[in-house]
């Protein structure tokens, strides 16, 4: 696990979110894996949620920023969408400034976030 992924996992646990499945294999024939995964039974939604921590986004020779790497990522992420998984792609900056954990809470509507949404809808 990368340092960024470790930091994100620490944030997930600090928020009290359910423990994710790590390196989740979501495709029957490809060897693709998702960094963090929550089955729809763990969310307050009708879909599963996953997070990919994209490292090396500002490096000149990153797999994610090369033409071939970007194209392969598009293929993988389209298959994720077709599997009815909401995918959040986050960078190191998103982990550091905690936007990643905020987006995760909003995507999965964990209980505490669902309570806040319901209070807003009720006018409280």
Order of alpha helices (4+ residues) and beta strands (2+ residues): alpha-beta-beta-beta-alpha-beta-alpha-alpha-alpha
